[in-house]
Amino acid sequence: ALPIFAWFADGRRAAFTTFIQGGYGLDTRLDLWVVDVETGALTRLLPDGEGGSFAFSPDGTALLVASPEAVALLDADGRNRRDLVRFPFVNTASEYAYIPQPLWAPDGSYGMVAITSPEPWDEGAFCSLWRLPRSGGAVQIGALPYACLFNTMEDRLWSPDRTWLVHVTDYGGDLLLANADGTAADVYAEGAGEFLGWSLDSRYFVFAQWDAARMMLGGPGVELAPFVDPEETGQIIALQWADATNYGFLAADETYEKTLWVGELGGELRIIAADVDGFAVHR
């Protein structure tokens, strides 16, 4: 769901949002903090209600922040806020507030975001795709003819080079591979479950194939192949890549005991921690 932790490129600082203890569902403060990991110094960049899901530009000079009803561009110090896209509060049929996840092009010249329609459970639901320039207004570059309620709550939809887009039509539905604007969408795999993300070189992606309870590795022009065996590791619930071939994932067994694994494509897997609730990779 809402990303609450991210490293800065310098490796010395990290940004995070906080939760309200004792609340229901995704009860965040919609704030934003920065911590210096060497000194422990804390800085509140955005107060309660002004933060949300976030993405700092690669050069560290700008910040995209999304809330349940808007996506905004700010200077990296939290000043000069400018709303780029406003949208209606989304009905999630739960206590969770939908917050899209903005992200940046590799060169930081523009951002991107996908926003689901306000009634994602209704026939005719869709997902709008937006380009977010550093100056000027946001531009809608396309749309998907499906809701993207869960794919857009994490950095999963677009490939890291922002040239490809993957979308799962529904749990147990089709996995579609398309251009970045949603055009030329083709069915890459059937019976797909959760999409778990792209490798950093945009060559591969990982997803759960629920009908066979398997974790699969695919990619543009890549033949579908098994990724890891859930009977060995448990079901993957979170995956992050450290580079083009090395990755870490959190897996849960049938009692939901969680273990942190690391591996390399074509190499061995190993456990590095048990009884883990979450993790973040510094790239």
HELIX and SHEET records of a PDB file:
HELIX    1   1 ASN A  151  MET A  153  5                                   3    
HELIX    2   2 TRP A  210  ALA A  212  5                                   3    
HELIX    3   3 PRO A  230  THR A  233  1                                   4    
SHEET    1   A 4 PHE A   5  TRP A   7  0                                        
SHEET    2   A 4 ARG A  13  PHE A  16 -1                                        
SHEET    3   A 4 LEU A  32  ASP A  36 -1                                        
SHEET    4   A 4 LEU A  42  LEU A  46 -1                                        
SHEET    1   B 4 SER A  53  PHE A  56  0                                        
SHEET    2   B 4 ALA A  62  ALA A  66 -1                                        
SHEET    3   B 4 ALA A  70  ASP A  75 -1                                        
SHEET    4   B 4 ARG A  82  ARG A  86 -1                                        
SHEET    1   C 4 LEU A 103  TRP A 104  0                                        
SHEET    2   C 4 TYR A 110  THR A 116 -1                                        
SHEET    3   C 4 CYS A 127  PRO A 133 -1                                        
SHEET    4   C 4 VAL A 139  LEU A 144 -1                                        
SHEET    1   D 6 TRP A 164  VAL A 168  0                                        
SHEET    2   D 6 GLY A 173  ASN A 179 -1                                        
SHEET    3   D 6 ASP A 186  TRP A 198 -1                                        
SHEET    4   D 6 PHE A 205  GLN A 209 -1                                        
SHEET    5   D 6 ARG A 214  GLY A 219 -1                                        
SHEET    6   D 6 VAL A 222  PRO A 226 -1                                        
SHEET    1   E 4 GLN A 235  TRP A 241  0                                        
SHEET    2   E 4 ASN A 246  ALA A 252 -1                                        
SHEET    3   E 4 LYS A 258  GLU A 264 -1                                        
SHEET    4   E 4 LEU A 269  ALA A 274 -1                                        
END                                                                             
